[in-house]
Amino acid sequence: MRLLDKLQPLALLALRVVLGIIFIVHSYQFVFGGMPGAVKMVTGIGFPWWAAYVSKYTEFFGGILVIAGVLTRVWGFGLVIDMSVAISKLLWRNGLRGQRNFQLELALAAMAFALVCFGGGPLSLDSMWRRKRTAAVKKT
């Protein structure tokens, strides 16, 4: 079991990379030209037009920053909210097994929630910056 404990930083890195890639790939088409479709979808479920921009930019830039491990808990929380809204407003009625089900969104929300709880881990930019700050404080 000690070997598996030593792999935890790598597991958090893998979780961040996979989650980030999925969000980047999903939101790329909206951020770079398809935003009218996202606006139509978001206004159709009763949200203001700007919520589409918040959602898609959270997915795109959140995905990038989660991969890097920058403000991982903050972006993870934003992604949990994004997926929770998608499930509750768009996909809940379809269930876990119907067409357009919410299996993927639920899994993504759970992955993001794990990052909210555990942070980016030692192989993240947050951790590297924290170590540098701690070392600088010890020198003074």
JOFEN-V143212 format. One record per residue. N is the residue number from 1. SS is DSSP state (helix for helix, strand for strand, loop for the rest). D_LAST is the distance of its C-alpha to the last C-alpha in whole Angstrom. Layout:
BEGIN
N:SS:D_LAST
N:SS:D_LAST
END
This chain:
BEGIN
1:loop:39
2:helix:36
3:helix:36
4:helix:37
5:helix:34
6:helix:32
7:loop:34
8:helix:32
9:helix:30
10:helix:32
11:helix:35
12:helix:32
13:helix:32
14:helix:36
15:helix:36
16:helix:34
17:helix:36
18:helix:39
19:helix:39
20:helix:37
21:helix:40
22:helix:43
23:helix:41
24:helix:41
25:helix:45
26:helix:46
27:helix:45
28:helix:45
29:helix:49
30:helix:48
31:helix:45
32:helix:47
33:helix:50
34:helix:51
35:helix:50
36:helix:53
37:helix:54
38:helix:51
39:helix:52
40:helix:55
41:helix:54
42:helix:52
43:helix:54
44:helix:57
45:loop:55
46:loop:55
47:loop:51
48:loop:50
49:loop:50
50:helix:47
51:helix:46
52:helix:47
53:helix:44
54:helix:42
55:helix:43
56:helix:43
57:helix:40
58:helix:38
59:helix:40
60:helix:39
61:helix:36
62:helix:35
63:helix:36
64:helix:34
65:helix:31
66:helix:32
67:helix:32
68:helix:29
69:loop:27
70:loop:26
71:loop:26
72:helix:29
73:helix:29
74:helix:30
75:helix:32
76:helix:34
77:helix:35
78:helix:36
79:helix:38
80:helix:40
81:helix:41
82:helix:42
83:helix:44
84:helix:45
85:helix:47
86:helix:49
87:helix:50
88:helix:51
89:helix:53
90:helix:54
91:helix:54
92:helix:55
93:helix:59
94:helix:59
95:loop:58
96:loop:56
97:loop:59
98:loop:61
99:loop:60
100:loop:57
101:loop:56
102:loop:52
103:helix:51
104:helix:49
105:helix:47
106:helix:47
107:helix:45
108:helix:43
109:helix:42
110:helix:41
111:helix:39
112:helix:37
113:helix:37
114:helix:35
115:helix:33
116:helix:32
117:helix:32
118:helix:30
119:loop:28
120:loop:28
121:loop:26
122:loop:24
123:loop:26
124:loop:25
125:helix:23
126:helix:22
127:helix:20
128:helix:19
129:helix:17
130:helix:16
131:helix:15
132:helix:13
133:helix:11
134:helix:10
135:helix:9
136:helix:7
137:helix:5
138:helix:5
139:helix:4
140:loop:0
END
